[in-house]
Amino acid sequence: MANVNLSNDIQRIESATMADMVELRLREFLKKKAFKPGDALPKELSWPRRLMLAAM
């Protein structure tokens, strides 16, 4: 087989931590709801339910 660069053809596998996934979901939520600077955020205790995380 010739020297072929497979990285162009295969998507990279990334292992995200729980913190990475929470950050991503928070960003998506804020974009979806069109939050602007100064807007009040939902109460802290509602986030685990919204993010489908186990209760802490």
Secondary structure, DSSP 8 states (H G I E B T S, - for coil): -----GGGTS-------HHHHHHHHHHHHHHHTT--TT-----GGGHHHHTT----
